[in-house]
Amino acid sequence: MRRAARTDATHAAIVDAFERMGCTVLDLSRVGNGCPDLLVAAAGRMVLIEVKDGGKTASRRKLTPAQVRFTASWPGQWRIVERVDQVPGIVRAMRWED
């Protein structure tokens, strides 16, 4: 039996930041098997988001082996977000504003 997934400390704040910018957010953190934490949609585009706590050391922010396998095989876009201030740049890129 799989135990409940843990989320990083920044998870809720990052979800809130995407939603405040008009994005639709689907929380995938319970899926497991290396699947990123969020599916974010804006302007008809979607990107998978892996949330990492930017306050942790680099070694504690590394992707797990399952996450490495998932992202290596995923044909779509995905990003790692460690801080709320990274959200606007991702949303602008999704809206082709960059």
C-alpha positions in Angstrom: 0.0 0.0 0.0 1.4 3.4 -1.0 1.7 6.0 1.8 0.3 9.5 1.4 2.5 11.8 -0.7 4.3 14.6 1.0 4.3 18.1 -0.5 7.0 20.7 -0.2 6.5 23.7 2.1 6.2 26.0 -1.0 3.5 23.8 -2.7 0.4 25.7 -1.5 1.9 29.2 -2.2 3.0 28.1 -5.7 -0.5 26.8 -6.5 -2.0 30.0 -5.2 0.4 32.1 -7.4 -0.6 30.2 -10.5 -4.3 30.6 -9.7 -3.9 34.3 -9.0 -2.5 34.7 -12.5 -5.6 33.1 -14.0 -4.2 29.5 -14.5 -6.1 26.3 -13.9 -4.1 24.0 -11.6 -4.6 20.3 -11.1 -2.7 18.9 -8.1 -1.1 15.6 -9.1 1.1 15.2 -6.0 -0.7 12.0 -5.0 -0.1 10.2 -8.4 3.4 9.0 -7.6 5.6 7.1 -9.9 7.7 10.2 -10.6 4.8 12.3 -11.9 5.3 16.0 -11.3 3.2 17.7 -8.6 1.0 20.0 -10.7 -0.5 20.3 -14.1 -1.0 24.0 -15.0 -3.0 25.3 -17.9 -3.1 28.8 -19.3 -4.0 30.2 -22.8 -4.7 26.7 -24.1 -1.3 25.4 -23.1 -0.3 23.0 -20.3 2.9 22.4 -18.4 3.8 19.9 -15.7 5.3 21.5 -12.6 7.6 19.8 -10.1 7.6 21.8 -6.9 10.8 21.9 -4.9 11.4 23.9 -1.7 14.0 26.5 -2.6 14.8 26.9 1.0 16.3 23.4 1.2 19.9 22.5 0.3 20.6 21.6 -3.4 21.0 18.0 -2.5 17.5 17.9 -0.9 16.0 19.5 -4.0 17.3 16.9 -6.4 14.8 14.9 -8.5 14.2 11.4 -7.2 15.2 8.5 -9.5 11.5 8.1 -10.4 11.2 11.8 -11.3 14.2 11.6 -13.5 12.8 8.6 -15.3 9.4 10.3 -15.8 10.8 13.5 -17.1 13.2 11.7 -19.4 10.3 9.9 -21.1 7.7 12.7 -21.0 7.3 14.3 -24.4 5.6 17.5 -23.1 6.8 20.5 -21.2 7.7 20.4 -17.6 9.4 22.8 -15.2 10.8 22.8 -11.7 9.5 25.6 -9.5 11.3 26.4 -6.3 10.0 29.9 -5.5 6.8 31.8 -6.0 8.7 34.5 -7.9 9.3 32.0 -10.7 5.6 31.6 -11.5 5.1 34.9 -13.5 7.8 34.0 -16.0 6.4 30.5 -16.6 2.9 32.0 -17.1 4.2 34.6 -19.5 5.9 31.9 -21.5 2.7 29.9 -21.6 0.9 32.9 -22.9 3.7 33.6 -25.5 4.4 36.9 -23.8 8.2 36.3 -23.6 
